[in-house]
Amino acid sequence: MSTTTPEAPATTDRDSLRDPSEARRLLLSALIVVGVTAAVVVTAASAATALVLTGVPDPGWVVTYGLPAVTVIGQLFAAVGLGAAVFAAFFVPPQASGELDVGGYRAVRWASAAFACWSMAALALIPLSFANISGRGLGETVAQCVRTIRPGAVMGVCSTSAESNYWLWTAIFGIVAAIVARAALRWGWTILVIAFGFLSLMPPALAGHSSAGGNHDLGTNSLILHIVAAALWTGGLIAVLAYAFGQGRWRALAVRRYSRVALWCLLVVAFSGAVNALVRMTPSELFVTTYGQVVLAKLVALLIAGGLGYFHRRRTIAELDSAEEPKISLFVRFAAVEAAVFAVAFGLGAGLARTPPPVLATADVTPVELKIGYRLDEAPTLSTILFDWRFDLIFGTAAIVLAAVYLAGVWRLHRRGDAWPVGRTIAWILGCAALLFATSSGLGKYAPAMFSVHMMSHMMLSMLVPILLVLGAPMTLALRALPPAGRGQPPGPREWILTGIHSRYSRFVTHPLIAVTIFVGSFYVLYLGGIFEKIVDNHSAHLAMNLHFLVTGYLFYWLVIGIDPAPRQISPVAKLGVVWGSLPFHAFFGVALMMTTAVIAEDWYKSLALPWQGDLYSDQQAGGGIAWATGEFPLMIVMIALLVQWQRQDRKQARRFDRHADRDGDAELESYNAMLAEMREPKS
């Protein structure tokens, strides 16, 4: 980190005065008992109904109750792992050298152990899930696997059951997160731990009721937001609680930073939970169905947790700077109660996942509704593209939040009396609007069903949106709007941004060869390499594709027209060369797509059974034409931006030369003229 770690406060460093290991184990054990109890109670109330509706034989009480019990245990460990990794990265400062301080070092060790336990729970859930859907006992399922102990047997079980396959991927990501956390000694590695921990939470979000039936796009997206926010909220609290119990010297700073994060987690959990519940039932069914009553119980738990958090913000946080033992104990006691409420909520959630939702009037879904989550009764027209919207909870929300945060930064500069170019603000807002339109308008709605519309959305996400966002100079705005930590103070968001910009990873991904290869090469690998055909039916793959388009496009245009500080500075001529060098490869991709004889993802598009569906090959050719033609407009924006930046750079250099000439009386020009005069004199 660029900012040195400050000295300890007036109180002595007491990280070593109290070993919180035993108390932490007791707390986690108690939370597991509470969570498992809640999960078992909910499952007992709905198990019989679930068996009747699914029509499978009873797999036995071990599977019936073991599945939600192991689920809640694993999810609590996952929350602890993610929360501890975030704690080490952002809640306590590292040392001046970039190595983790004692609090951060302990936290990543907690994260390593927690993610390892999360991975083991996920492995245990593979046979439990398979036994549940097949109606066979756990013993019979395990015996079958033991009789054929080989990797192929495990993969066979996972390929048969989508839920078991998701748990396998969870175990893989979890164990990678545990290994990276175990090896982490420096601050930068904590970001990698967070990334793999986040990925380990994704497979469970893609299974269960939310991923099936009508509106499953809204259900899955809302569940992703819900799981991540709940894990961060819960895990962060447990990490802060353990650190405060050990009287870590940065406990007040850690709790304040966590408190800010917890407030946003509360809002996200409440919003996503409401959306997810409404996808599966109507408000009138809240009080008359088991599913609705469990949702109400989760709402009560949310309100209690929010109330305890409010008490923390009003009372205990301000007192943590004190060295007095009773005040520290007050925070620990209330935080422990809040953690218990979270454990109950996790148990209710695990039980809710095994509880059949009410049968909605829209349960009789069409093939297209079953596959993409909603109906498409008419062919796309200009009117439907512009006005028939379906809000994307992930990228649509991101577009609105990005615009709001940017405007808040501009407003902070304005209140301070600092100017900010209007053009940059317009570019950023237009970029956010383009992101919203590409994912939430009729364009985003029809993209999964038509290759040509998908390609149009792809081009907007990979070319137009990144250009506008890059021209908005968000990092420059953040560096100007955020206050510096100050000499001798813990690094904050401004220092984190600077560290990220100048990291070795940033230097690697912004190398011209790497940036161009990732940006252009991914088109060929994804569409002509057969990957798109294999993942087109997967909702998570669509989210990953959209994110990939945005990130790779942003990196490329940050390199060639970026206003923000960058780890690599290249001349305008080199930038122009990068743009013109990549242009033929992009154009050839569109031509190659039009010349492809086979229809890409033909089985997927036919399975939608759209009544208005036209010729798939013609639609694919239209998509290739869009890929070839739509590069012209972004290229024009890039060229204009490059010329303007080049002109401004020349003006800056000219002003710098003029100032230098004014200081030395134009000595350089006088010397040059004297040399010319001497050369004109005849030689004697």
C-alpha positions as CSV (number, residue, x, y, z in Angstrom):
1,M,0.0,0.0,0.0
2,S,1.2,3.5,-0.7
3,T,0.3,4.9,2.7
4,T,2.3,3.8,5.7
5,T,0.6,2.0,8.5
6,P,0.1,4.4,11.4
7,E,1.3,3.8,14.9
8,A,-1.0,2.3,17.4
9,P,-3.4,4.7,19.2
10,A,-2.6,5.9,22.7
11,T,-3.6,2.6,24.1
12,T,-1.0,-0.2,23.8
13,D,-1.3,-2.8,21.2
14,R,-3.2,-5.6,22.9
15,D,-3.6,-8.0,20.0
16,S,-1.7,-10.6,22.0
17,L,-3.3,-10.0,25.4
18,R,-6.4,-12.2,24.7
19,D,-6.4,-15.2,22.5
20,P,-9.9,-15.3,20.9
21,S,-9.4,-18.7,19.3
22,E,-11.4,-20.6,21.9
23,A,-14.2,-18.0,22.1
24,R,-14.4,-18.0,18.3
25,R,-14.8,-21.7,18.2
26,L,-17.5,-21.7,20.8
27,L,-19.3,-18.9,19.0
28,L,-19.2,-20.6,15.6
29,S,-20.3,-23.9,17.2
30,A,-23.3,-22.1,18.8
31,L,-24.2,-20.4,15.5
32,I,-24.1,-23.8,13.7
33,V,-26.4,-25.4,16.3
34,V,-28.9,-22.5,16.1
35,G,-28.8,-22.5,12.2
36,V,-29.2,-26.3,12.0
37,T,-32.1,-26.2,14.4
38,A,-33.9,-23.6,12.4
39,A,-33.3,-25.5,9.2
40,V,-34.6,-28.8,10.6
41,V,-37.7,-27.2,12.1
42,V,-38.6,-25.7,8.7
43,T,-37.8,-28.9,6.8
44,A,-40.0,-30.9,9.2
45,A,-43.0,-28.6,8.5
46,S,-42.7,-29.1,4.7
47,A,-41.0,-32.4,4.0
48,A,-44.2,-34.4,3.5
49,T,-45.6,-31.8,1.0
50,A,-42.3,-31.8,-0.9
51,L,-42.4,-35.6,-1.3
52,V,-45.9,-35.5,-2.6
53,L,-45.2,-32.7,-5.1
54,T,-42.0,-34.2,-6.5
55,G,-43.3,-37.7,-6.7
56,V,-40.0,-39.4,-5.7
57,P,-39.7,-42.0,-3.0
58,D,-38.7,-41.0,0.5
59,P,-34.9,-41.0,0.7
60,G,-35.0,-41.4,4.5
61,W,-34.6,-39.0,7.4
62,V,-30.8,-38.8,7.0
63,V,-31.1,-37.3,3.6
64,T,-34.3,-35.3,4.4
65,Y,-32.8,-33.5,7.3
66,G,-29.1,-33.9,6.6
67,L,-29.4,-32.0,3.3
68,P,-30.6,-28.7,4.9
69,A,-28.4,-29.2,8.0
70,V,-25.2,-29.6,6.0
71,T,-26.3,-26.8,3.7
72,V,-26.6,-24.3,6.5
73,I,-23.3,-25.4,8.1
74,G,-21.5,-24.9,4.8
75,Q,-23.1,-21.6,4.1
76,L,-22.1,-20.3,7.6
77,F,-18.5,-21.3,6.9
78,A,-18.7,-19.7,3.5
79,A,-19.9,-16.4,5.1
80,V,-17.1,-16.5,7.6
81,G,-14.6,-17.1,4.8
82,L,-15.8,-14.2,2.7
83,G,-16.2,-11.9,5.7
84,A,-12.7,-12.7,7.0
85,A,-11.1,-12.1,3.6
86,V,-12.9,-8.7,3.2
87,F,-11.9,-7.9,6.8
88,A,-8.2,-8.6,6.0
89,A,-8.4,-6.5,2.8
90,F,-10.4,-3.5,3.8
91,F,-11.3,-3.3,7.5
92,V,-7.8,-3.3,9.0
93,P,-4.6,-1.7,7.5
94,P,-1.6,-3.7,6.3
95,Q,2.0,-2.9,7.2
96,A,3.9,-0.2,5.3
97,S,5.6,-2.9,3.2
98,G,2.3,-4.2,2.0
99,E,2.4,-7.3,4.2
100,L,-0.6,-8.1,6.3
101,D,-0.6,-6.8,9.9
102,V,-1.3,-9.2,12.7
103,G,-5.1,-8.7,12.5
104,G,-5.2,-9.2,8.7
105,Y,-2.9,-12.2,9.0
106,R,-5.2,-13.9,11.5
107,A,-8.2,-13.1,9.4
108,V,-6.9,-14.8,6.2
109,R,-6.1,-17.8,8.3
110,W,-9.7,-17.9,9.5
111,A,-10.8,-17.5,5.8
112,S,-8.6,-20.4,4.8
113,A,-10.0,-22.7,7.4
114,A,-13.6,-21.6,6.7
115,F,-13.3,-22.1,3.0
116,A,-11.8,-25.5,3.5
117,C,-14.8,-26.4,5.7
118,W,-17.2,-24.9,3.1
119,S,-15.5,-27.1,0.4
120,M,-15.9,-30.3,2.5
121,A,-19.6,-29.4,3.1
122,A,-20.1,-29.0,-0.6
123,L,-18.5,-32.4,-1.3
124,A,-20.8,-34.0,1.3
125,L,-23.8,-32.3,-0.4
126,I,-23.1,-34.1,-3.7
127,P,-24.3,-37.6,-2.6
128,L,-27.0,-36.0,-0.4
129,S,-28.4,-34.0,-3.4
130,F,-28.3,-37.0,-5.7
131,A,-30.0,-39.2,-3.1
132,N,-32.7,-36.6,-2.6
133,I,-33.6,-36.3,-6.3
134,S,-33.4,-40.1,-6.9
135,G,-35.3,-41.1,-3.8
136,R,-32.6,-43.5,-2.7
137,G,-31.1,-43.7,0.7
138,L,-27.8,-42.1,1.4
139,G,-26.2,-45.5,2.2
140,E,-27.2,-46.9,-1.2
141,T,-26.0,-43.8,-3.0
142,V,-22.6,-43.9,-1.2
143,A,-22.3,-47.6,-1.7
144,Q,-22.7,-47.2,-5.5
145,C,-20.0,-44.6,-5.5
146,V,-17.7,-46.8,-3.4
147,R,-18.2,-49.8,-5.7
148,T,-16.9,-47.7,-8.5
149,I,-14.3,-45.5,-6.9
150,R,-12.9,-43.5,-9.7
151,P,-13.2,-39.9,-10.9
152,G,-15.6,-40.9,-13.6
153,A,-18.1,-42.2,-11.1
154,V,-18.2,-38.9,-9.3
155,M,-18.5,-37.0,-12.6
156,G,-21.3,-39.4,-13.6
157,V,-23.3,-38.5,-10.5
158,C,-22.7,-34.8,-11.1
159,S,-23.7,-35.0,-14.7
160,T,-26.9,-36.8,-13.8
161,S,-27.9,-34.2,-11.2
162,A,-27.5,-30.5,-12.0
163,E,-27.6,-29.7,-8.2
164,S,-24.7,-32.1,-7.5
165,N,-22.8,-30.6,-10.4
166,Y,-23.2,-27.1,-8.8
167,W,-21.9,-28.5,-5.5
168,L,-18.9,-29.9,-7.2
169,W,-18.0,-26.5,-8.6
170,T,-18.6,-25.0,-5.2
171,A,-16.1,-27.4,-3.7
172,I,-13.5,-26.6,-6.4
173,F,-13.8,-22.8,-5.9
174,G,-13.9,-23.2,-2.1
175,I,-10.7,-25.2,-1.9
176,V,-8.9,-22.9,-4.3
177,A,-9.9,-19.9,-2.1
178,A,-8.6,-21.9,1.0
179,I,-5.3,-22.6,-0.6
180,V,-4.8,-19.0,-1.8
181,A,-5.8,-17.7,1.7
182,R,-3.3,-20.0,3.3
183,A,-0.5,-18.7,1.2
184,A,-1.5,-15.0,1.5
185,L,1.0,-12.8,3.2
186,R,0.6,-9.6,1.3
187,W,-2.4,-7.3,0.9
188,G,-2.8,-7.9,-2.8
189,W,-3.5,-11.6,-2.3
190,T,-6.6,-10.9,-0.3
191,I,-8.3,-9.6,-3.4
192,L,-7.8,-13.0,-5.0
193,V,-9.2,-14.8,-2.0
194,I,-12.3,-12.6,-2.2
195,A,-12.7,-13.4,-5.9
196,F,-12.6,-17.2,-5.4
197,G,-14.7,-17.0,-2.3
198,F,-17.3,-15.0,-4.3
199,L,-17.2,-17.6,-7.1
200,S,-17.8,-20.4,-4.5
201,L,-21.1,-18.7,-3.6
202,M,-22.4,-18.6,-7.2
203,P,-23.3,-22.3,-7.9
204,P,-25.7,-22.5,-5.0
205,A,-27.5,-19.4,-6.2
206,L,-28.0,-21.1,-9.6
207,A,-29.8,-24.2,-8.1
208,G,-33.1,-24.6,-6.3
209,H,-36.6,-23.0,-6.9
210,S,-35.2,-19.6,-8.1
211,S,-33.5,-21.2,-11.1
212,A,-36.5,-23.0,-12.5
213,G,-39.8,-22.1,-14.0
214,G,-41.2,-18.7,-15.0
215,N,-39.3,-15.6,-14.0
216,H,-36.2,-17.6,-13.1
217,D,-34.0,-14.9,-14.5
218,L,-35.3,-12.5,-11.9
219,G,-35.3,-15.3,-9.2
220,T,-31.7,-16.2,-10.0
221,N,-30.3,-12.7,-10.2
222,S,-32.1,-11.7,-7.0
223,L,-30.8,-14.8,-5.2
224,I,-27.2,-14.0,-6.3
225,L,-27.5,-10.5,-4.8
226,H,-29.2,-12.0,-1.7
227,I,-26.6,-14.7,-1.0
228,V,-23.5,-12.4,-1.5
229,A,-24.9,-9.6,0.6
230,A,-26.0,-11.9,3.4
231,A,-22.7,-13.7,3.4
232,L,-20.7,-10.5,3.6
233,W,-23.0,-9.0,6.3
234,T,-22.8,-12.1,8.5
235,G,-19.2,-13.1,7.9
236,G,-18.0,-9.5,8.3
237,L,-19.8,-9.3,11.6
238,I,-18.2,-12.5,12.9
239,A,-14.8,-11.4,11.8
240,V,-15.2,-8.0,13.5
241,L,-16.6,-9.7,16.6
242,A,-13.6,-12.0,16.9
243,Y,-11.2,-9.1,16.4
244,A,-12.9,-6.9,18.9
245,F,-13.0,-9.7,21.5
246,G,-9.2,-10.0,21.1
247,Q,-9.0,-6.2,21.6
248,G,-7.3,-5.6,18.3
249,R,-5.8,-2.2,18.1
250,W,-7.8,-1.2,15.0
251,R,-11.1,-2.4,16.4
252,A,-12.9,1.0,16.2
253,L,-11.7,1.5,12.6
254,A,-12.8,-2.0,11.7
255,V,-16.2,-1.7,13.2
256,R,-16.8,1.7,11.6
257,R,-15.9,0.3,8.1
258,Y,-18.0,-2.8,8.7
259,S,-20.9,-0.6,9.8
260,R,-20.9,1.2,6.4
261,V,-20.8,-2.1,4.5
262,A,-23.5,-3.6,6.7
263,L,-25.9,-0.8,5.9
264,W,-25.7,-1.5,2.2
265,C,-25.9,-5.2,2.8
266,L,-29.1,-4.7,4.7
267,L,-30.7,-2.7,1.8
268,V,-29.5,-5.3,-0.7
269,V,-30.8,-8.3,1.3
270,A,-34.2,-6.6,1.9
271,F,-34.7,-5.7,-1.8
272,S,-33.4,-8.9,-3.3
273,G,-35.3,-11.0,-0.7
274,A,-38.6,-9.2,-1.6
275,V,-38.1,-9.7,-5.3
276,N,-37.2,-13.4,-4.8
277,A,-40.2,-14.0,-2.7
278,L,-42.6,-12.2,-5.1
279,V,-41.3,-14.3,-8.0
280,R,-42.5,-17.5,-6.2
281,M,-45.7,-16.4,-4.6
282,T,-48.3,-13.6,-4.3
283,P,-48.5,-11.3,-1.3
284,S,-51.8,-12.9,-0.2
285,E,-50.0,-16.3,0.3
286,L,-47.6,-14.9,2.9
287,F,-49.8,-15.9,5.8
288,V,-51.6,-19.0,4.5
289,T,-48.7,-21.2,3.1
290,T,-45.7,-22.7,4.8
291,Y,-43.4,-21.0,2.2
292,G,-44.9,-17.6,3.0
293,Q,-44.7,-18.1,6.7
294,V,-41.0,-19.0,6.5
295,V,-40.5,-15.8,4.4
296,L,-42.2,-13.8,7.1
297,A,-39.9,-15.4,9.7
298,K,-36.9,-14.3,7.6
299,L,-38.4,-10.8,7.4
300,V,-38.6,-10.7,11.2
301,A,-35.0,-11.9,11.5
302,L,-34.0,-9.1,9.1
303,L,-35.8,-6.5,11.1
304,I,-34.2,-7.7,14.3
305,A,-30.7,-7.7,12.7
306,G,-31.3,-4.2,11.3
307,G,-32.4,-2.9,14.7
308,L,-29.3,-4.3,16.4
309,G,-27.2,-2.8,13.7
310,Y,-28.8,0.6,14.3
311,F,-28.1,0.2,18.0
312,H,-24.5,-0.4,17.2
313,R,-24.2,2.7,15.1
314,R,-25.9,4.8,17.7
315,R,-24.3,3.5,20.9
316,T,-21.5,1.0,20.9
317,I,-19.3,2.0,18.0
318,A,-18.6,5.5,19.4
319,E,-17.4,3.8,22.7
320,L,-15.0,1.3,21.1
321,D,-12.1,3.8,21.2
322,S,-12.2,3.5,24.9
323,A,-9.9,1.0,26.6
324,E,-12.5,0.3,29.3
325,E,-13.4,-3.4,29.4
326,P,-17.2,-3.1,30.0
327,K,-17.7,-1.0,26.8
328,I,-15.8,-3.6,24.7
329,S,-17.9,-6.3,26.3
330,L,-21.1,-4.4,25.5
331,F,-20.3,-4.4,21.8
332,V,-19.3,-8.1,21.9
333,R,-22.5,-9.1,23.6
334,F,-24.8,-7.3,21.2
335,A,-22.7,-8.4,18.2
336,A,-23.0,-12.1,19.4
337,V,-26.8,-11.7,19.6
338,E,-26.9,-10.2,16.1
339,A,-24.8,-13.1,14.8
340,A,-27.2,-15.6,16.4
341,V,-30.1,-13.8,14.5
342,F,-28.1,-14.3,11.3
343,A,-27.6,-18.0,12.0
344,V,-31.4,-18.3,12.4
345,A,-31.9,-16.5,9.1
346,F,-29.4,-18.9,7.4
347,G,-31.3,-21.9,8.8
348,L,-34.6,-20.5,7.6
349,G,-33.1,-19.9,4.2
350,A,-31.7,-23.5,4.0
351,G,-35.1,-24.8,5.0
352,L,-36.9,-22.5,2.6
353,A,-34.8,-24.0,-0.2
354,R,-36.3,-27.4,0.5
355,T,-39.8,-26.0,0.9
356,P,-42.1,-26.1,-2.2
357,P,-43.3,-22.7,-3.2
358,P,-47.0,-22.1,-3.8
359,V,-48.3,-23.1,-7.2
360,L,-48.8,-19.9,-9.1
361,A,-51.3,-19.3,-11.8
362,T,-48.4,-18.9,-14.2
363,A,-47.0,-22.4,-13.3
364,D,-48.0,-23.7,-16.8
365,V,-45.1,-22.2,-18.6
366,T,-44.2,-22.2,-22.3
367,P,-40.9,-23.7,-23.5
368,V,-39.3,-20.3,-24.0
369,E,-40.5,-19.2,-20.5
370,L,-39.1,-22.3,-19.0
371,K,-35.7,-21.8,-20.6
372,I,-35.2,-18.0,-20.4
373,G,-37.7,-17.1,-17.7
374,Y,-40.3,-15.0,-19.6
375,R,-42.6,-15.1,-22.6
376,L,-41.8,-13.7,-26.1
377,D,-45.1,-13.8,-27.9
378,E,-44.2,-11.5,-30.8
379,A,-41.3,-10.9,-33.0
380,P,-39.0,-8.0,-32.1
381,T,-39.8,-4.7,-33.7
382,L,-38.4,-1.2,-33.2
383,S,-41.2,-0.5,-30.8
384,T,-40.6,-3.6,-28.7
385,I,-36.8,-3.0,-28.7
386,L,-37.3,0.6,-27.4
387,F,-40.2,0.2,-25.0
388,D,-40.7,-3.5,-24.0
389,W,-38.3,-3.5,-21.1
390,R,-37.4,-6.3,-18.6
391,F,-35.1,-4.9,-15.9
392,D,-31.9,-6.8,-15.3
393,L,-31.3,-6.9,-11.6
394,I,-27.5,-7.3,-12.0
395,F,-26.4,-5.0,-14.8
396,G,-29.4,-2.7,-14.7
397,T,-28.9,-2.1,-11.0
398,A,-25.1,-1.7,-11.6
399,A,-25.9,1.0,-14.3
400,I,-28.1,3.0,-11.9
401,V,-25.6,2.7,-9.0
402,L,-22.6,3.7,-11.1
403,A,-24.4,6.8,-12.4
404,A,-25.5,7.8,-8.8
405,V,-22.1,7.3,-7.3
406,Y,-20.4,9.3,-10.1
407,L,-22.9,12.2,-9.7
408,A,-22.3,12.1,-5.9
409,G,-18.5,12.5,-6.6
410,V,-19.2,15.4,-9.0
411,W,-21.4,17.0,-6.4
412,R,-18.8,16.6,-3.7
413,L,-16.3,18.5,-6.0
414,H,-18.9,21.2,-6.7
415,R,-19.5,21.7,-3.0
416,R,-15.8,22.0,-2.4
417,G,-15.6,24.7,-5.2
418,D,-13.7,22.4,-7.6
419,A,-14.6,22.2,-11.3
420,W,-15.2,19.0,-13.2
421,P,-15.5,18.9,-17.0
422,V,-19.1,18.6,-18.1
423,G,-18.1,16.5,-21.1
424,R,-16.8,13.7,-18.8
425,T,-20.0,13.7,-16.8
426,I,-22.1,13.4,-20.0
427,A,-19.9,10.6,-21.3
428,W,-20.3,8.6,-18.1
429,I,-24.1,9.1,-17.8
430,L,-24.4,8.1,-21.5
431,G,-22.3,5.0,-20.8
432,C,-24.5,4.0,-17.9
433,A,-27.6,4.6,-20.0
434,A,-26.2,2.5,-22.8
435,L,-25.5,-0.3,-20.2
436,L,-29.0,-0.1,-18.9
437,F,-30.4,-0.2,-22.4
438,A,-28.3,-3.1,-23.6
439,T,-29.3,-5.3,-20.7
440,S,-32.8,-4.2,-19.6
441,S,-34.6,-2.9,-22.7
442,G,-36.1,-5.0,-25.5
443,L,-32.6,-5.5,-26.7
444,G,-31.6,-7.3,-23.6
445,K,-35.0,-9.1,-23.4
446,Y,-34.7,-10.6,-26.9
447,A,-30.9,-11.3,-26.8
448,P,-31.2,-14.8,-25.4
449,A,-33.7,-15.8,-28.1
450,M,-32.1,-14.3,-31.3
451,F,-28.5,-14.4,-32.3
452,S,-28.7,-11.1,-34.2
453,V,-30.1,-9.3,-31.2
454,H,-27.6,-10.9,-28.9
455,M,-24.8,-9.7,-31.2
456,M,-26.2,-6.2,-31.1
457,S,-26.2,-6.3,-27.3
458,H,-22.7,-7.7,-27.3
459,M,-21.3,-5.0,-29.5
460,M,-22.9,-2.3,-27.2
461,L,-21.4,-3.9,-24.1
462,S,-17.9,-4.5,-25.5
463,M,-17.5,-1.3,-27.6
464,L,-19.9,1.5,-27.0
465,V,-20.4,1.3,-23.2
466,P,-16.7,0.9,-22.4
467,I,-15.7,3.9,-24.6
468,L,-18.2,6.2,-22.9
469,L,-17.3,5.0,-19.4
470,V,-13.5,5.4,-20.1
471,L,-14.1,9.0,-21.3
472,G,-15.9,9.7,-18.1
473,A,-12.5,9.3,-16.2
474,P,-14.0,7.6,-13.1
475,M,-10.7,6.9,-11.4
476,T,-9.6,10.5,-11.7
477,L,-12.9,11.7,-10.3
478,A,-12.5,9.2,-7.3
479,L,-9.0,10.3,-6.7
480,R,-10.1,14.0,-6.6
481,A,-13.3,13.4,-4.6
482,L,-12.0,11.0,-2.0
483,P,-10.0,12.5,0.8
484,P,-6.4,11.2,1.2
485,A,-5.8,9.1,4.3
486,G,-3.1,11.5,5.5
487,R,0.4,10.8,6.6
488,G,0.5,8.2,9.4
489,Q,-3.1,7.2,8.9
490,P,-4.7,3.9,7.8
491,P,-5.1,3.7,4.0
492,G,-8.6,4.2,2.7
493,P,-10.4,3.9,-0.6
494,R,-8.2,6.5,-2.4
495,E,-5.1,4.5,-1.5
496,W,-6.7,1.3,-2.5
497,I,-7.4,2.7,-5.9
498,L,-3.9,3.9,-6.4
499,T,-2.5,0.5,-5.3
500,G,-4.7,-1.2,-7.8
501,I,-3.7,1.1,-10.6
502,H,0.0,0.6,-10.0
503,S,-0.1,-3.1,-9.2
504,R,1.7,-5.7,-11.3
505,Y,-1.6,-7.2,-12.4
506,S,-2.7,-3.9,-13.9
507,R,0.6,-3.6,-15.7
508,F,0.1,-7.0,-17.1
509,V,-3.5,-6.7,-18.3
510,T,-2.8,-3.2,-19.8
511,H,0.1,-4.4,-21.9
512,P,-0.9,-3.6,-25.5
513,L,-0.4,-7.1,-26.7
514,I,-2.4,-8.6,-23.8
515,A,-5.2,-6.1,-24.0
516,V,-5.7,-6.5,-27.7
517,T,-5.5,-10.3,-27.6
518,I,-8.1,-10.5,-24.8
519,F,-10.4,-8.0,-26.4
520,V,-10.4,-9.3,-30.0
521,G,-9.3,-12.9,-29.4
522,S,-12.3,-13.6,-27.1
523,F,-14.7,-13.0,-30.0
524,Y,-13.1,-15.8,-32.0
525,V,-12.8,-18.2,-29.1
526,L,-16.3,-17.6,-27.8
527,Y,-18.3,-17.8,-31.1
528,L,-16.1,-19.7,-33.6
529,G,-14.4,-21.9,-31.0
530,G,-17.7,-23.6,-29.9
531,I,-17.9,-22.2,-26.4
532,F,-21.1,-20.1,-27.0
533,E,-22.9,-23.2,-28.2
534,K,-22.1,-25.1,-25.0
535,I,-23.0,-22.3,-22.6
536,V,-25.9,-20.6,-24.3
537,D,-28.5,-22.4,-22.1
538,N,-26.9,-21.4,-18.9
539,H,-28.0,-18.2,-17.1
540,S,-24.8,-17.8,-15.2
541,A,-22.9,-18.0,-18.5
542,H,-24.9,-15.1,-19.9
543,L,-24.0,-13.0,-16.8
544,A,-20.3,-14.0,-17.2
545,M,-20.4,-13.1,-20.9
546,N,-21.8,-9.7,-20.2
547,L,-19.2,-9.0,-17.5
548,H,-16.4,-10.3,-19.8
549,F,-17.6,-7.9,-22.6
550,L,-17.6,-5.0,-20.3
551,V,-14.3,-5.7,-18.6
552,T,-12.2,-6.5,-21.7
553,G,-13.7,-3.6,-23.6
554,Y,-12.9,-1.2,-20.7
555,L,-9.3,-2.4,-20.4
556,F,-8.7,-2.0,-24.1
557,Y,-10.2,1.5,-24.4
558,W,-8.5,2.6,-21.1
559,L,-5.3,1.8,-22.8
560,V,-6.0,3.7,-26.1
561,I,-8.1,6.7,-25.0
562,G,-8.1,6.6,-21.2
563,I,-7.9,9.9,-19.3
564,D,-7.4,8.2,-16.0
565,P,-3.9,7.4,-14.7
566,A,-2.7,4.1,-16.0
567,P,0.2,1.7,-15.1
568,R,1.4,2.1,-18.7
569,Q,1.8,5.4,-20.6
570,I,2.1,5.1,-24.3
571,S,2.3,7.9,-26.9
572,P,-0.6,9.0,-29.1
573,V,1.1,7.5,-32.1
574,A,1.3,4.1,-30.3
575,K,-2.3,4.3,-29.3
576,L,-3.3,5.0,-32.9
577,G,-1.2,2.0,-34.0
578,V,-3.0,-0.2,-31.4
579,V,-6.4,0.9,-32.7
580,W,-5.6,0.4,-36.4
581,G,-3.8,-2.8,-35.7
582,S,-6.8,-4.4,-34.0
583,L,-9.3,-3.1,-36.5
584,P,-8.7,-5.7,-39.3
585,F,-9.1,-8.6,-36.8
586,H,-12.4,-7.2,-35.6
587,A,-13.7,-6.7,-39.1
588,F,-12.6,-10.2,-40.2
589,F,-14.5,-11.7,-37.2
590,G,-17.8,-10.3,-38.6
591,V,-17.0,-11.6,-42.1
592,A,-16.0,-15.0,-40.7
593,L,-19.3,-15.2,-38.8
594,M,-21.3,-14.4,-42.0
595,M,-19.4,-17.0,-43.9
596,T,-19.9,-19.8,-41.3
597,T,-22.0,-22.6,-42.9
598,A,-23.3,-24.2,-39.7
599,V,-25.8,-22.5,-37.4
600,I,-24.3,-21.7,-34.0
601,A,-26.3,-23.1,-31.1
602,E,-29.0,-24.4,-33.5
603,D,-30.5,-26.8,-31.0
604,W,-30.9,-24.1,-28.4
605,Y,-32.7,-21.7,-30.7
606,K,-35.0,-24.5,-32.0
607,S,-35.8,-25.6,-28.5
608,L,-37.4,-22.2,-27.7
609,A,-40.2,-23.1,-30.2
610,L,-40.9,-19.4,-30.9
611,P,-44.0,-19.1,-33.2
612,W,-42.5,-16.2,-35.0
613,Q,-39.0,-17.6,-35.4
614,G,-37.5,-17.1,-38.8
615,D,-34.6,-18.7,-40.6
616,L,-31.8,-19.3,-38.1
617,Y,-29.0,-19.1,-40.7
618,S,-30.2,-15.8,-42.0
619,D,-30.4,-14.5,-38.5
620,Q,-26.8,-15.6,-37.8
621,Q,-25.7,-13.8,-41.0
622,A,-27.4,-10.7,-39.8
623,G,-25.5,-11.0,-36.5
624,G,-22.2,-11.3,-38.4
625,G,-23.1,-8.2,-40.4
626,I,-23.9,-6.3,-37.1
627,A,-20.5,-7.4,-35.7
628,W,-18.8,-6.1,-38.9
629,A,-20.7,-2.9,-39.3
630,T,-21.1,-1.7,-35.7
631,G,-17.4,-1.2,-35.2
632,E,-17.5,1.9,-37.4
633,F,-19.3,4.2,-35.0
634,P,-17.2,3.4,-31.9
635,L,-14.1,3.7,-34.1
636,M,-15.1,7.2,-35.0
637,I,-15.5,8.1,-31.4
638,V,-12.1,6.6,-30.6
639,M,-10.4,8.5,-33.4
640,I,-12.0,11.8,-32.4
641,A,-11.0,11.2,-28.8
642,L,-7.4,10.4,-29.8
643,L,-7.1,13.5,-32.0
644,V,-8.4,15.7,-29.2
645,Q,-6.1,14.2,-26.6
646,W,-3.2,14.5,-29.1
647,Q,-4.0,18.2,-29.6
648,R,-4.3,18.9,-25.9
649,Q,-1.0,17.2,-25.3
650,D,0.7,19.4,-27.9
651,R,-0.8,22.4,-26.3
652,K,0.5,21.4,-22.9
653,Q,4.0,20.9,-24.3
654,A,3.8,24.3,-26.1
655,R,2.8,26.1,-22.9
656,R,5.6,24.3,-21.0
657,F,8.1,25.4,-23.6
658,D,6.8,29.0,-23.5
659,R,7.1,29.1,-19.7
660,H,10.6,27.7,-19.9
661,A,11.5,30.4,-22.5
662,D,10.1,33.1,-20.4
663,R,12.2,32.1,-17.4
664,D,15.5,31.9,-19.3
665,G,14.9,34.8,-21.7
666,D,14.5,32.5,-24.7
667,A,18.1,31.4,-24.3
668,E,17.6,28.3,-26.4
669,L,16.2,30.2,-29.4
670,E,19.0,32.8,-29.1
671,S,21.6,30.1,-29.0
672,Y,20.1,28.5,-32.1
673,N,20.0,31.8,-34.0
674,A,23.6,32.6,-33.0
675,M,24.6,29.2,-34.4
676,L,22.9,29.9,-37.7
677,A,24.5,33.3,-38.0
678,E,27.9,31.8,-37.3
679,M,27.3,29.3,-40.1
680,R,26.4,32.1,-42.5
681,E,29.7,34.0,-41.9
682,P,32.3,33.4,-44.7
683,K,35.3,31.4,-43.7
684,S,38.6,33.3,-43.8
